[in-house]
Amino acid sequence: MREGNGQGERNLRMVKRALELTSLLCLATALFVYLFSEKIGFSEDTAFIVGLAFLAAGIGDFIILKLWDRITSRR
């Protein structure tokens, strides 16, 4: 039974790493869209909406990551 618990802990760490990575990627994508919107071919309004969406997703991932221990606590 102890092996299963160790496997569960590894899985939870992998999910936390995935949340960290997606949070950073979303924030980097928001910055990329902001900086290179003209070269990508986005209008100013479209770049604002897309950048804001990626920023919100990155912040959402960060909040979930900070609350992760409370979400996954076993009662």
C-alpha positions as CSV (number, residue, x, y, z in Angstrom):
1,M,0.0,0.0,0.0
2,R,2.9,2.3,0.7
3,E,4.0,2.1,-3.0
4,G,0.7,3.4,-4.1
5,N,1.0,6.4,-1.8
6,G,4.4,7.2,-3.2
7,Q,3.1,6.9,-6.7
8,G,0.3,9.3,-5.8
9,E,2.7,11.8,-4.4
10,R,4.8,11.7,-7.6
11,N,1.6,12.2,-9.7
12,L,0.7,15.2,-7.6
13,R,4.2,16.7,-8.1
14,M,3.9,16.1,-11.8
15,V,0.6,18.0,-11.9
16,K,2.1,20.9,-9.9
17,R,5.0,21.1,-12.4
18,A,2.5,21.0,-15.3
19,L,0.6,23.9,-13.7
20,E,3.8,25.8,-13.2
21,L,4.8,25.3,-16.8
22,T,1.4,26.3,-18.3
23,S,1.3,29.4,-16.1
24,L,4.7,30.5,-17.3
25,L,3.8,29.7,-20.9
26,C,0.6,31.6,-20.7
27,L,2.3,34.7,-19.3
28,A,5.1,34.4,-21.9
29,T,2.5,34.1,-24.7
30,A,0.7,37.1,-23.4
31,L,3.9,39.1,-23.5
32,F,4.8,37.8,-27.0
33,V,1.3,38.8,-28.3
34,Y,1.7,42.2,-26.8
35,L,5.2,42.8,-28.2
36,F,4.8,41.3,-31.6
37,S,1.1,41.9,-32.4
38,E,1.8,43.9,-35.6
39,K,4.2,41.3,-36.9
40,I,1.7,38.5,-36.2
41,G,-1.0,40.5,-38.0
42,F,-3.3,41.2,-35.1
43,S,-5.1,44.4,-34.8
44,E,-4.7,46.4,-31.6
45,D,-8.1,45.3,-30.2
46,T,-7.5,41.6,-31.1
47,A,-4.0,41.7,-29.6
48,F,-5.5,43.2,-26.4
49,I,-8.2,40.5,-26.1
50,V,-5.8,37.6,-26.9
51,G,-3.1,38.9,-24.5
52,L,-5.7,39.5,-21.8
53,A,-7.0,35.9,-22.2
54,F,-3.5,34.4,-21.9
55,L,-2.8,36.7,-18.9
56,A,-6.0,35.6,-17.2
57,A,-5.2,31.9,-17.9
58,G,-1.7,32.3,-16.5
59,I,-3.0,34.0,-13.3
60,G,-5.7,31.3,-13.0
61,D,-3.1,28.6,-13.2
62,F,-1.0,30.4,-10.6
63,I,-3.9,30.7,-8.2
64,I,-4.7,27.0,-8.6
65,L,-1.1,26.2,-8.0
66,K,-1.1,28.3,-4.7
67,L,-4.3,26.6,-3.6
68,W,-3.2,23.1,-4.7
69,D,-2.5,21.7,-1.2
70,R,-5.9,22.7,0.0
71,I,-7.6,21.3,-3.2
72,T,-5.9,17.9,-2.9
73,S,-5.9,17.5,0.9
74,R,-7.5,14.2,1.9
75,R,-9.9,14.5,4.7
